[in-house]
Amino acid sequence: MAKFLYSAAMSLDGFIAGPGGDMSWMIDYLGPNPVVDELIPQTDTLPPADPVAGVTFVRDIDTAITESRAAASGKYVNILGAGVAAQCLDAGVLDEVLVCVTPVLLGDGTRLFAHPGGKTVRLEQIGLTHTPTVTNLWYRVTAWQGPVPARP
């Protein structure tokens, strides 16, 4: 069965984008990262003007979960974006989280997870590596506080 993985670069103070969605801060931290290079191909997160072979864009989380699980054929489904990751967590399908922590403090912006009033989610560390510019933290989602959503 496919595994749903949320992967993101994050500032030390917990932001994946700066104010207004600014991502330019990441430029200083791009570079060889064997964990990311092996796992994640370079893709766009917005629908392109022309169709891309093998890439499907959908507008709702249920369709995204169903179609990506089928397409992954037992491999990883890489989740991009804090909002989509939160929806996958709420749906009970988020299996793993890979965070590439960068040595910068942004002070404001989009948090890795922002869920006011949300539930506690327990994680188990399954990987810890680093490069000269980032520390990779890899976790498995193990338990939710309260009832665990049913997995399809």
C-alpha positions as CSV (number, residue, x, y, z in Angstrom):
1,M,0.0,0.0,0.0
2,A,1.2,3.5,-0.8
3,K,2.7,5.6,2.0
4,F,1.7,9.3,2.3
5,L,4.7,11.4,3.1
6,Y,4.7,15.2,3.9
7,S,8.1,16.6,3.1
8,A,9.1,20.2,3.6
9,A,12.1,22.5,4.2
10,M,11.5,24.4,7.5
11,S,13.1,27.3,9.3
12,L,14.3,26.5,12.8
13,D,11.3,28.5,14.2
14,G,8.8,26.3,12.3
15,F,8.0,28.1,9.1
16,I,7.9,26.5,5.6
17,A,7.3,29.9,3.9
18,G,7.9,33.4,5.0
19,P,5.3,36.3,5.2
20,G,3.1,36.4,2.2
21,G,4.2,32.9,1.1
22,D,7.8,34.0,0.4
23,M,10.0,31.0,-0.4
24,S,13.1,32.9,-1.5
25,W,14.8,32.3,1.9
26,M,15.3,28.7,0.8
27,I,17.8,29.6,-1.9
28,D,20.6,29.7,0.6
29,Y,19.9,26.1,1.7
30,L,19.5,24.4,-1.6
31,G,22.1,21.9,-2.5
32,P,23.0,18.3,-2.5
33,N,20.8,16.4,0.0
34,P,21.0,12.7,-0.6
35,V,17.8,11.9,1.4
36,V,15.8,14.4,-0.7
37,D,17.6,13.7,-4.0
38,E,16.8,10.0,-3.8
39,L,13.2,10.4,-2.8
40,I,11.7,13.5,-4.4
41,P,11.9,14.4,-8.1
42,Q,11.7,18.1,-8.9
43,T,8.0,18.9,-9.7
44,D,5.8,22.0,-9.9
45,T,3.1,22.4,-7.3
46,L,0.7,24.4,-9.5
47,P,-1.2,23.0,-12.5
48,P,0.9,23.7,-15.6
49,A,-0.5,25.4,-18.7
50,D,0.1,22.2,-20.7
51,P,-0.6,18.7,-19.3
52,V,2.4,16.8,-18.0
53,A,2.5,13.0,-18.7
54,G,1.9,11.0,-15.5
55,V,0.8,14.1,-13.5
56,T,-2.9,14.6,-12.4
57,F,-4.2,17.7,-10.6
58,V,-7.4,17.5,-8.6
59,R,-9.5,19.9,-6.5
60,D,-10.5,17.9,-3.5
61,I,-8.7,15.9,-0.9
62,D,-10.8,12.7,-1.2
63,T,-10.1,12.4,-4.9
64,A,-6.5,13.3,-4.4
65,I,-6.1,10.5,-1.8
66,T,-7.9,7.9,-3.9
67,E,-6.1,8.7,-7.2
68,S,-2.6,9.2,-5.7
69,R,-2.9,5.9,-3.7
70,A,-3.8,4.0,-6.9
71,A,-1.1,5.7,-8.9
72,A,1.7,5.2,-6.3
73,S,1.4,1.4,-6.6
74,G,2.9,0.8,-3.1
75,K,5.4,3.7,-3.3
76,Y,5.4,7.1,-1.7
77,V,2.8,9.8,-2.3
78,N,4.7,13.0,-1.6
79,I,2.4,15.7,-0.1
80,L,3.4,19.3,-0.8
81,G,2.0,22.2,1.2
82,A,0.9,22.7,4.8
83,G,-2.8,22.9,4.0
84,V,-2.8,19.6,2.0
85,A,-0.7,17.9,4.8
86,A,-3.2,19.0,7.4
87,Q,-6.1,17.6,5.3
88,C,-4.3,14.3,4.9
89,L,-3.6,14.2,8.7
90,D,-7.3,14.9,9.4
91,A,-8.3,12.2,6.9
92,G,-6.0,9.7,8.7
93,V,-3.8,8.9,5.8
94,L,-0.6,10.8,6.7
95,D,2.0,8.1,7.3
96,E,5.3,9.9,7.5
97,V,6.8,13.4,7.8
98,L,10.3,14.4,6.5
99,V,11.4,17.9,7.6
100,C,14.6,19.5,6.4
101,V,15.4,22.0,9.1
102,T,17.4,25.0,8.0
103,P,19.5,27.3,10.2
104,V,17.4,30.4,9.8
105,L,14.7,32.1,11.9
106,L,11.9,33.6,9.7
107,G,9.8,35.0,12.6
108,D,6.5,34.7,10.7
109,G,4.9,33.0,7.7
110,T,3.3,29.6,7.0
111,R,3.9,27.0,9.8
112,L,4.8,23.4,9.0
113,F,1.6,22.4,10.8
114,A,-0.9,25.0,12.1
115,H,-4.1,23.5,13.5
116,P,-5.5,25.7,16.3
117,G,-7.5,23.4,18.7
118,G,-6.1,20.4,16.8
119,K,-5.2,17.0,18.2
120,T,-1.9,15.8,19.5
121,V,-0.2,13.5,17.0
122,R,2.5,11.1,18.2
123,L,5.6,10.5,16.0
124,E,8.4,8.0,16.0
125,Q,11.7,9.0,14.6
126,I,12.8,6.7,11.7
127,G,15.7,8.8,10.3
128,L,18.2,11.5,11.2
129,T,20.8,12.8,8.8
130,H,22.4,16.1,7.9
131,T,24.2,18.0,5.2
132,P,26.3,21.2,5.8
133,T,23.1,23.3,5.4
134,V,20.2,21.2,6.7
135,T,19.2,18.6,9.2
136,N,16.8,15.9,8.0
137,L,14.3,14.7,10.5
138,W,12.1,11.7,9.4
139,Y,9.2,10.5,11.4
140,R,6.4,7.9,11.3
141,V,3.0,9.0,12.4
142,T,2.1,6.6,15.2
143,A,-1.0,7.8,17.1
144,W,-3.5,10.6,17.3
145,Q,-5.0,12.0,20.5
146,G,-8.6,10.8,20.6
147,P,-10.3,8.6,18.1
148,V,-8.0,7.6,15.2
149,P,-9.6,8.2,11.8
150,A,-10.4,5.1,9.9
151,R,-8.0,4.3,7.0
152,P,-9.5,3.2,3.7
